[in-house]
Amino acid sequence: MTAVPKKPEPKTLEISGEKLNIISKVRTFDGDIKSFKSRIKTIQERMQEVLDGTDEYSAVLEAQGKLDLTKENLKRRLDGISEWIKLTEDLAEERLSLKDANENMSDFLLAYFADTREKQIELGPKDAREVTIKARLGKAKDYQTNLFSAPAPEAAND
């Protein structure tokens, strides 16, 4: 009979002599964030109702309709100019390159911070920069499981 490994205790932080369960804190913050988002959405809906009741907003919507039509005409015109098409393709390539470079920089800085715990990096003489680390909780997905836990061992078949 093999022993089933114990589930590891949740990681904790030492703060003012008290141990706080990280998972518990994340759940608390997640609930608070959802609550803030809900209240913000409610306030924005109420603001939209007030806005809809003004004559000036109706005038803005009418002018915006005319502007949208003019923009569409401009887009059709530009789509017929080969130089414009080439420039938009070049711009898309440069933006993709910038995105890749930023991802590479982020990966390197995360590794640098993980290895050194330094919050500053010196790029040259008189050029020391702060290393900013950001994290956020992803959206919940149906049937998502913990990717970092080992699955429970199955009972041996006799």
N, C-alpha and C positions, 0 to 999 in steps of 0.2 A: 504494500500500500504506500503510495507516494503522498507526501505532504503537499497540501495546497498552499502556495505562497500567500502570505498575508498581504492585504492591500496596503500600500504605503500610506502613512499618515499625511494629511494635506500639509503643504508647505506653510510655514507661518512666518510672520514678521515680528521682530522684537521692537516694540514701541513703548516707551515710558514704563518698562518693566512688565507690560501686559503683552500676552501673545494674542495676536489677532489672526483669525483664520482668513487666508487670502481669498478663498472661494466665497466665503460668507460676505466679505467686503465687496468683491466683484458683483455678487448678486444684489447687494444693497445699492451700489452705485448704478447698476443696470436698471433696477426698479426706479431709482430717482430720475435717471435720464429719460426713461419712458414717460414718467409723469410730467417732466418739464416739456418734452416734445408734445404731449397731449394738450397741455395748457397753452403752449405757443400756438398750436393749430387752432384751438378754440378762439383765442384772441384774434388771430389773423382772419378767421371766418367772420367774426363780429366786425372787424375793421372793414372787410369787403362789403358787408351789408350797409355800413354807413357810407362808404364810397359810392356804392351803387345808387344811393338816394340823392346824389347831387347832379345838378344840370351840367356842371363843369366836366364831370367824368363822362357824361354822355357825349359832350363835344370832343373830348380827348379820344374816345373810342371811334367817333366818326373820322377824325383827322388821322388816326392810326390806320383805319381801313384804307384811306387814300394813300398813305405812305406805304403800306404793304403792297398795294397794286403797283406803285412806282418802283419799289424794290424788285418785284417780280419781273417787270419790264427790263430793268437794268440787268438782272441775272441772265435773262434770255439773250440780251445783247452781248454780254461778256462771254457767255458760253459759245458764241460764234467767233470769238477772236482767239486765234491759235497762240499768240504770245501769252494771253491771260491763262489759258489752259495749261501751258508749260509752267508758268509761274506758280499756279496752284498745286501742280504735281511736285515741283521743287520744294514748296513750302511744306507739303505733307511729309516728304522724305526727311526734311530737316527736323520737323517736329517729332517724328519717330526716332530719329537719331538722338535728339535731346532727351526724350523719354528713356531710351536705353541707357544713355550716359548717367542720368539721374538715378536710375535703378542700380546701376553698377556702383555709383558713389555711395548710395544708401547701404548696399550690401557691404562694401568695404568699411564704412564708418561703424556699422553694427559690429562687424568682426573686430575692428580696432577697439571699440569700447568694451566688448566682451573680453578681449585679451588683456587690456591695460587698465580698464576702469577709469581712464582719463576722460574728462569732460572737455578737454581742449586739445587741439592738434596744431603743431607749429608747421606751417607750410613754407616758411622762409624767414629771413631776418625781419623782425618787426611785423610779422604776419602770422599771429597765433589766432586761431578761430575756435569758437565754441562748437562742440559736437552736440547736436540736438537730437535726442532719441525720442521718438513718438511711438505710441502704441494705442490701439483701439480694439474694441471687441467687435468681431464680425457679426453679421446677421445670423440669427438662428435658422437652421434648415431642418426640415422634417427628417426624422430618423437619423440625425447626425450622431455619431458616436465619438468617443474620445480617441483620437488618432495616436495618442502617446501611451495609452495603457495596453499592456499585453492582454490578449484574450484569456479568459479563464480556461484552464486546462480541462479537456473533456475526460469523462470517466473512462477508464480502460475497459475495453471489451474483453469479456472472458471467453 
